[in-house]
Amino acid sequence: MISGFATSDGTKKFAENSGVNLDNFRLFQGLTLSNVGIGTYLGEPDSQTDELVKNAVKQSISLGVNVVDTAINYRSQKAERSVGKAISELIRDGKISRDQIFLSSKNGYVTNDADVQLGFWEYVKQELTDKGIVKEGDITSGYHCMTSTYLSNQLDKSLKNLDVDCIDLMYLHNAVEGQIKDVPKDKFLENLKTVFELYEQKRDEGKIKFYGMATWECFRVPKENPQYLSLEETVDMAKKIGGENHGFRFIQLPFNMYYDQALLGKNQLFGNETISAFDAASRLGLGVFTSVPFMQGRLLSPGVMPEFNELKPSLRALQFVRSSPGVLAPLVGQKSPEHVSENLEIMKIPPIKEDEFLTLVKKLTS
């Protein structure tokens, strides 16, 4: 098992030795993080995809990316294992050290294990129900569970899958989205408080450094939507549990030229002011990672995105997202060597400066 976690000195050293324009790194919570990360969501749960993901992670790191994102349910636990093998091999070969890589995972969804030859519900019964990890009523219709017993069990499995003793960032995965159809909002908020208490405990145990919420709808939708969650109130909850040095420091949400609500929508109340999710996150000291920069390829078709800066579609999509004020990095799902090389050409150029970006947004939305 690999010991350690991302550190200020380690991530700074990675950036300085990456050969990448240093404008393509952001300083947050003392860490120097690449403004593009690799995501590991899609793919079949088979050995061929294992190899592709492992090699894509290694190739991405070699091209200047030190943000790696996964989740226990991605490819039924095999995504985490592929990431773990990639990092282990790079460390073994002396290419990186653990303190240079910012590693995030997610828990909350109920998953089986693609390496265990059982059907989904057979696995749930044998590995979770029969062992008392989940009981009747714990799992929602959205295949989600956020009890302390379950999340603690899943964290330990993630550590084993990744072959590390500490994960830099553990997200609660689509909590509102996976629970709200079955759980009243006030009960959900009670449960969320319990989860934050668990994550603070796991920080004390040295199993995670930070925690956050990886979401789809809740921070982007209007306040009257049942899935809405207030960023300010969520941070206040974390402060009451963990004090000013609480670990709730990151969120993840979808953002691209089509899903632009986090930038252009004003749905988050901060004091008496209604502002965008990005603006609220920035004022509250939260780092934002974004998902689906290409909308799973749909934005890359000719003529779908407005053209600017003579960039090919994939680079245009990434440049737009990573240049948005408040974004730490888009997370790019990439597996083939060709796609990794093409996407990470973006690391050869700096992001757009903020004033130029705002001018671009006005132009694109006028």
N, C-alpha and C positions, 0 to 999 in steps of 0.2 A: 504493500500500500504506500502511495506517495504522500509524504507529509508536507505541510506548509500551505500557503495561500498567497494570493496576489499582494505585493507590498509596494510601497512608494518607490523604494530603491530598485526593486526588480522590474517593475513596469517601466520606469524611467530608463533603465539600462536597455530594455527591449527596444524602446522607441529609438534610442540613440544608435543602436546597432542594426536597426531594421533596413537601413538604406532608403527609407521612405521620407518624403517631405514631412518635417516635424509639424507642419500645420495640420497634418492628418491625424493628430493625436489631441485628445482633450484631457484636461486635468480635472478630476472630480473625486472627492473624498480622499484626496492625497494620491490617487492612482492616475497613471498616464495610460489612457485607453484609446485604442484605434477608433477612428470615426466610421469604420465599417466593421461589422462582426459577422461571424458565420453562424447560420442557423441550421438545424438538422431535423426538420419536421418530417418531410415527405420521403416516401420510398417503401419498398416491400421489406418485410421482416425476414430477409434471407441473407445467406453468407456473401453473395455477390454484392448486394447493397452495403453490407458491413464493410467490405473492402473499399468500395467507392467512397463512403462517408469518412472512413479512417484516412484515406489518402487525401481527400478534399480538405479535411481539417489540417493535416500536415502541410499541404501545399499553401493553404491560406495563411498559416502562421509564418511560413517561409517568405511570404510576400508582404508581411508587415501587419497582419491582423493578430491582435492578442485578446480579442473578445470572442468567446465560444459559448454558444447557447444551445441547450438541449432540454429534454423533459423525460420523466420516467415513462410516460405513456407513448412517447414517440417510437414508432416501430416496435411497440410492445417490449420495451426495455432495451432493445438492441441499439438504439441511437446512443444512449448513454454508454454502452459498452464499447461502441466504435470510437466515441470521443475519448474514453479512458485509454484505449489501446494507442490511439494517435499520440496523446500526450506522453504516455509511458515510453513509447518508442523514441520520441524526440528527446526526452530527458535521458534515456539510456544512451543515445547517440551523441549526447553533449551539445545538442542544438539549442536547447532552452533549459531553463530551470523553472520549477513550479511557481516561484514567486513572480514570474514574468507574465503569467497567463491568468486572465480574469474569466472564471468558469461559473456559468449559471445553469441551474436546472429548475424544474417545476414539479410540484405535486398537488394532488387534489382529485384528479380524475382516477377512476378505478381502471386498472389495466391488468391484463394477463401477462404471461412471460412467453415470448415466442420460442424460447429455448426449452420450454417444458411442454411436452406433448399432451396437453389437455385443452379441451374447449374452454371458452371464456368463463362460463358460469361454473364449470367443473373446477377450474383453477381458483375462482373466487371462493367456492365452498371449501376446497382442500386447504388453500393457503391463507385464507382470511377468516371465513366464518367459523370453520372447525377449530381454529386456533384462538378464537375470541378477539380477533383484531377488528372485525366489524360485526355488528349485530343487526337484528331486524330493525329497519327504519333508518339506518345510518346512510344508506346509498339512495340518492335521489333518482328521479326519472331521467335526469341528465347524466347518469353514470358518474356522479360526483360524491365525494365524501370528505368532510373537513373536521372529523373528530380528531382529538389529540392523539388517541391511540393509533389511528390509521396513519396520520401524517408523520408521526414519529417512526412508525414501521417503514413507511415509504422513504423517508430520509435515509434511514440506515441501508435500505436496498440501493438507493442512489449512490451513496458513498461506496458501497461494494461494487456496483456496476462501473463506476468511474475510477475505481481503484485509488481513491484519495481519502485522506482523513478529515478534510475540510472543503466545503463548497463555498465559493466567494459570495454567491447570491442565490438564495432559494426563494422562488416565487410561489405564492399561492395561485393556482392556475384556474383562471376563468371562474372565480368563486361565485360572484353574483349571477353570472350567466348560467352556471351549472346548478344553482340552488333555488333561485327565486320563484320558479314555478311551483315548488313544493313547500317552501319555507317562508313564513311571514317576514317582512322586512325587519321588524324589531327583533325577532328571534335570530335572523341572520346576523345582525349587528352584534348580538350577544355572542354568537358563535365565532364571529370574526375577532372579537376581543380575546376569546380563548385561544385562537390560533396565534395571535400576536404574542400572547403570554408564552405559548409553547416555543415560538421562534426565538424569543428573548432568552428562554432557558437553553435552547440549543446553541445560541451564541456564547452563553456562559460556559457551556460544555466544550466549546471549540469546534463544533461540527459545522457551523456556518458563520460567516462574517457579517453578512447583511441579509435582509429579507425584503420582499416586495410583492406586488400584485401584477401578474401577467393577465391582461384583460382583452376583451373584444369590444364590448359595448359600453360598459358602465361609466367610464370617464369621458365618453364622447356624446352620450345621448342627452336630450333635454331633461330638465329637472323633474318634469311631470312623468317621465318614463319610469315604470316600476324597476328597471334595471339600474337607474341612476345611482351613483355614489359620489359623495362630496369628497374631494381630495383634502380640503382643509380639515374636515371632521375626521377623516381617516388618519391624517398626521397627528391630530390632537389625541386620538385614541392611542397611537403609538407612544406619544410623549407621556401620557398618563401611566403607561405600563413600563416603559424603558427609560423615562426621563429625557433630558435634552440629548443624551448620547444614545438614543434609541437606534435600532438597526433598520427601521423602515425607510430606506433611502432611494428606492428605485421603483419605477413602474414600466410596464411594457404595454403598448397598444398599437393597433394598425394605423398606418399613415403612408400615404402616397399621393400622387397628383389627383387621384379620384377620391380616396378616403381622406379628405382634407379637413375634417371637422375639428381635429385636435389643434390645428393651427388657426383656422378661420372662424370656427364656431365659438360663440361666447355662452358657455353653459355652466361654468364653475364660479361659485360665489366665494370671493376672498374679501373678508370684512363685509363692507357694503357694496363692493364693486363686482360686477359680473364680467368675467374674463375667460380667455381660452384655457383649455386643459394644459397646453404647453406653458402658458404664462403662469398659471397657478402652480404648476410643478416647479418652475424656476423659482418663484417667490417662496415656496415652501421647502426649498433645498432638496428637491427630488431629481434624480437623474432619469432621463427617459430613453429607453431603447424602443425601436419601432419594428413592427413585423410587416410582412407582405409588401415589400418595396416594389415588386413587379406584379402584384396581384396574381401570383402563380402563372406568370407569363402573359397575361392578357394585356398588360400595358406595353408589351414589346412589339406588338403588331404595327406595321407601317401606318402612320397617320393618326394613331390613337393619342399619343402625347404631343403637346406643342413642342416645337423644336427650339433649342437655344444653344449657344456656344459651340455649334457644330459637333456635338457629341452624338455617338450612336445611342439607340434607345436605352440599353441597359445602363450605360454610364449617365445618361440624362436623368433616369429615374433615381439612381443613387445620389447623384449630385444635388438634385432637388431636396431629397429627404435629409441628407447629412448636413446641408447648408441651412436648414430651417432652425431658427433660434430656439434653443431649449432641447434639441435632440442630441444625445450623445452619439448614437450610431444606429443605422438601419441594420437589421439582421438578415443576411442573404442566405437563402437555401440554395446550396450549390453542391453538386456531386461530381460531374464529369471534369476532368482536367482542363478541357477546352473552356467550359463555362467559368471555372475558377480563374483561369488566366484572363479571359475577356472581362469579367466583372471587376477584377482587381487591378485592371489598368487605371481605375479611378484613383488608386493610391499614388499614382505618378503625378497627379495634379492636385493643387490645393482646393478646398471648398470655396464657394462663392462668399465674398465678404458680406456682412449683414446688410449694409445699405444697398448693395447691388442686388442682394436676394429680395429685399422688400420691393425694390423697383421692378424686378422680374415678376414677383407675385401680382403686383398691380397690373402689369402688362398682360399676364396670363388670365387674370380674372375680369379684365375690363371688357 
